[in-house]
Amino acid sequence: MEKCEVCVVGGGITGAGVARDLALRGVDVVLLEKGDLGVGSTGRSHGLLHSGGRYVVSDPESAAQCASENRILRRIAPSFLKDTGGLFVGMKGDDEEYYSRFVKGCRRAGVRAEELSPEEALRLEPGLSDDVEVAFRVMDAVADPFLLTVANAYAASLEGAEVHTYAEVVGIDDGEVRFRSNGRERLVKAEVVVNASGVWAARVAELAGHAITLKPYRGTILVYAGRASEHVINRLRMPSQGDIMLPHRNTTLAGTTFSPEERLERYGIEPEEVQVLRREAERVLVKLRTRRILRAYAGLRPIVGEGRKRDFSLIPEDGFITITGGKFTTYRLMAEHASDEVCRQLGVRARCTTATTSILEEEDREGLELYRERYGALGTQAAEYADRRRRICLCEGVTEGEVLFAAEKLFCRNIRDIRRRTRLGMGYCQGRRCNLEAALVLYSAGMIDHSTVHTQVLNSLRERWKGLLPIAAQVDEVLRELRLMEATFGCAACYDRIKKHVRGLERFL
Ligand SMILES: Cc1cc2nc3c(=O)[nH]c(=O)nc-3n(C[C@H](O)[C@H](O)[C@H](O)COP(=O)(O)OP(=O)(O)OC[C@H]3O[C@@H](n4cnc5c(N)ncnc54)[C@H](O)[C@@H]3O)c2cc1C
């Protein structure tokens, strides 16, 4: 049986942050993630590094945490952030009394907010509606949540942490953690287990014989093609639905909704959610009215206890520590608190250094610009594959080299994992053209077996379909894209023929 000091359950941003924090303190860590890194709430967020402004009235403590973590992450992970800045905009008909509460709240929580005239706001963002009557500029930034999670896991592994993806924890008994990996059950013995499993935290706690109350709330986000603004646009009102629009790579994300959800998996997106989001986003950022919606996705927020407070919860038991709730923006602080408790229990005196230690060293040499832009400080490693220039994903410009880089260096097991690192299949055609190409690259490199090419492509396409179906009834172009996909791939007989062909080929090898 493998032994370690700490077993972290969950490879979202919080678990990856805890693994890095502890590894930097010299603690021996194993991280177990049941799917891919960031595949839970983390990858389903907007990736907004909040300025804190959103919470200054409703939840000042969270607002202050966001403001301070925003400053820290800008220092330690600049290459993983896009410093877009943000605007809070009040529209005709909004509650004017809220504006003065916002100003006072920002002052109290330490959130920097500079008032602009509506004309100045429109000059900065010509895609905004003329109905904007008040605007404040804030320190929002945008991160790719998958990449920041992978970067934390990667940095942790450089410090000696072991990272296992597709390793589902199925039992915890007195520090003995049972997990399933590659169809086998395995055991790791840990002195302390950290439960960083987000909305699954109650389930994982139950495995260890502990009870916690956690309510998942679903949030849906629409992805529009192209950047309709260069700043994050926030509504200046009490947090509500459809308040945030932001530029992410070459798309605009518009979210989110807020509704209680019973299921932790296989929850759907309601047509009304899509309607609300379109109405709210296109009213504020009118430029979106002419943009195509590419897809929709939904995630669950882990909210502990009653109410809608957005701060995090640390629940320390002897040998079993739960850290959940909070936000993507505050993950480092959550990891610090959890790791402090781990060290207290282990008797380790090393202090947290993550507020001052860069997430991976940044290299700034010529030729790295493109890779740095796409992969942050991981760009140095990506550039090692620069000679493999053939474009695999035409919509997002992903090369063969980038597919191989992700597959070899970034804990990838399948095409879906590669998509989350590189954006392969995230563009206009949603993977219609590139999935098969990517599978063939992996096959040629000997990374996947020919018998799995078919399943890899199908699973990846299925996942794309999930995000297309909820909007197909409302967006003609999406329906057309779906039909085209169906015509290209949907015919099972076509797959059967490929399979038969490959099986036939095997006899001659
Ligand atoms: C729609 C939406 C938009 C959001 N937007 C923002 C935003 O813009 N900015 C912001 O700051 N926050 C945002 N949030 C909140 C943010 O996404 C979450 O607070 C944060 O990502 C939680 O990260 P986590 O690592 O704690 O949880 P998760 O990312 O859910 O990670 C938990 C991991 O545990 C794994 N796991 C579960 N059970 C097991 C098991 N038995 N064995 C092994 N692994 C297991 C899961 O697979 C998962 O990967 C948003 C949330 C939603 C839903």
The ligand as an SDF file (V2000), in Angstrom:
LIG
                    3D

 53 58  0  0  0  0  0  0  0  0999 V2000
  -21.7910   28.8870  -13.2630 C   0  0  0  0  0  0  0  0  0  0  0  0
  -20.7090   29.2370  -12.2710 C   0  0  0  0  0  0  0  0  0  0  0  0
  -19.9350   30.3590  -12.4940 C   0  0  0  0  0  0  0  0  0  0  0  0
  -18.9380   30.6940  -11.5760 C   0  0  0  0  0  0  0  0  0  0  0  0
  -18.1580   31.7720  -11.8510 N   0  0  0  0  0  0  0  0  0  0  0  0
  -17.1680   32.1030  -11.0040 C   0  0  0  0  0  0  0  0  0  0  0  0
  -16.3040   33.1720  -11.3250 C   0  0  0  0  0  0  0  0  0  0  0  0
  -16.3870   33.7630  -12.3980 O   0  0  0  0  0  0  0  0  0  0  0  0
  -15.3530   33.5040  -10.4190 N   0  0  0  0  0  0  0  0  0  0  0  0
  -15.2160   32.8470   -9.2420 C   0  0  0  0  0  0  0  0  0  0  0  0
  -14.3680   33.2540   -8.4640 O   0  0  0  0  0  0  0  0  0  0  0  0
  -15.9780   31.7840   -8.9410 N   0  0  0  0  0  0  0  0  0  0  0  0
  -16.9420   31.3770   -9.7920 C   0  0  0  0  0  0  0  0  0  0  0  0
  -17.7220   30.2950   -9.5310 N   0  0  0  0  0  0  0  0  0  0  0  0
  -17.4430   29.4960   -8.3260 C   0  0  0  0  0  0  0  0  0  0  0  0
  -16.2740   28.5460   -8.5750 C   0  0  0  0  0  0  0  0  0  0  0  0
  -16.4380   27.8700   -9.7950 O   0  0  0  0  0  0  0  0  0  0  0  0
  -16.1570   27.5070   -7.4790 C   0  0  0  0  0  0  0  0  0  0  0  0
  -16.2920   28.0850   -6.2270 O   0  0  0  0  0  0  0  0  0  0  0  0
  -14.8010   26.7980   -7.5240 C   0  0  0  0  0  0  0  0  0  0  0  0
  -14.4530   26.4660   -8.8250 O   0  0  0  0  0  0  0  0  0  0  0  0
  -14.8390   25.5520   -6.6730 C   0  0  0  0  0  0  0  0  0  0  0  0
  -13.6370   24.8470   -6.8780 O   0  0  0  0  0  0  0  0  0  0  0  0
  -13.3620   23.4960   -6.0890 P   0  0  0  0  0  0  0  0  0  0  0  0
  -12.0320   23.0160   -6.4680 O   0  0  0  0  0  0  0  0  0  0  0  0
  -13.6180   23.7260   -4.6350 O   0  0  0  0  0  0  0  0  0  0  0  0
  -14.5040   22.5170   -6.6000 O   0  0  0  0  0  0  0  0  0  0  0  0
  -14.5260   21.6860   -7.9800 P   0  0  0  0  0  0  0  0  0  0  0  0
  -13.9590   22.4440   -9.0760 O   0  0  0  0  0  0  0  0  0  0  0  0
  -15.9140   21.1750   -8.1420 O   0  0  0  0  0  0  0  0  0  0  0  0
  -13.5520   20.4980   -7.6750 O   0  0  0  0  0  0  0  0  0  0  0  0
  -13.9370   19.3790   -6.9090 C   0  0  0  0  0  0  0  0  0  0  0  0
  -13.3610   18.1520   -7.5920 C   0  0  0  0  0  0  0  0  0  0  0  0
  -13.5410   17.0130   -6.7470 O   0  0  0  0  0  0  0  0  0  0  0  0
  -13.6820   15.8900   -7.6040 C   0  0  0  0  0  0  0  0  0  0  0  0
  -14.2860   14.8040   -6.8390 N   0  0  0  0  0  0  0  0  0  0  0  0
  -15.5440   14.7200   -6.3510 C   0  0  0  0  0  0  0  0  0  0  0  0
  -15.7280   13.5390   -5.7280 N   0  0  0  0  0  0  0  0  0  0  0  0
  -14.5590   12.8550   -5.8230 C   0  0  0  0  0  0  0  0  0  0  0  0
  -14.1440   11.5700   -5.4010 C   0  0  0  0  0  0  0  0  0  0  0  0
  -14.9590   10.7210   -4.7540 N   0  0  0  0  0  0  0  0  0  0  0  0
  -12.8820   11.1800   -5.6860 N   0  0  0  0  0  0  0  0  0  0  0  0
  -12.0270   11.9960   -6.3610 C   0  0  0  0  0  0  0  0  0  0  0  0
  -12.3910   13.2300   -6.7880 N   0  0  0  0  0  0  0  0  0  0  0  0
  -13.6410   13.6560   -6.5160 C   0  0  0  0  0  0  0  0  0  0  0  0
  -14.5830   16.4160   -8.7120 C   0  0  0  0  0  0  0  0  0  0  0  0
  -14.4950   15.6310   -9.8900 O   0  0  0  0  0  0  0  0  0  0  0  0
  -14.0660   17.8320   -8.9020 C   0  0  0  0  0  0  0  0  0  0  0  0
  -13.1370   17.9380   -9.9650 O   0  0  0  0  0  0  0  0  0  0  0  0
  -18.7220   29.9090  -10.4220 C   0  0  0  0  0  0  0  0  0  0  0  0
  -19.4900   28.7720  -10.2200 C   0  0  0  0  0  0  0  0  0  0  0  0
  -20.4660   28.4250  -11.1340 C   0  0  0  0  0  0  0  0  0  0  0  0
  -21.2750   27.1860  -10.9150 C   0  0  0  0  0  0  0  0  0  0  0  0
  1  2  1  0
  2  3  1  0
  2 52  2  0
  3  4  2  0
  4  5  1  0
  4 50  1  0
  5  6  2  0
  6  7  1  0
  6 13  1  0
  7  8  2  0
  7  9  1  0
  9 10  1  0
 10 11  2  0
 10 12  1  0
 12 13  2  0
 13 14  1  0
 14 15  1  0
 14 50  1  0
 15 16  1  0
 16 17  1  0
 16 18  1  0
 18 19  1  0
 18 20  1  0
 20 21  1  0
 20 22  1  0
 22 23  1  0
 23 24  1  0
 24 25  2  0
 24 26  1  0
 24 27  1  0
 27 28  1  0
 28 29  2  0
 28 30  1  0
 28 31  1  0
 31 32  1  0
 32 33  1  0
 33 34  1  0
 33 48  1  0
 34 35  1  0
 35 36  1  0
 35 46  1  0
 36 37  1  0
 36 45  1  0
 37 38  2  0
 38 39  1  0
 39 40  1  0
 39 45  2  0
 40 41  1  0
 40 42  2  0
 42 43  1  0
 43 44  2  0
 44 45  1  0
 46 47  1  0
 46 48  1  0
 48 49  1  0
 50 51  2  0
 51 52  1  0
 52 53  1  0
M  END
$$$$
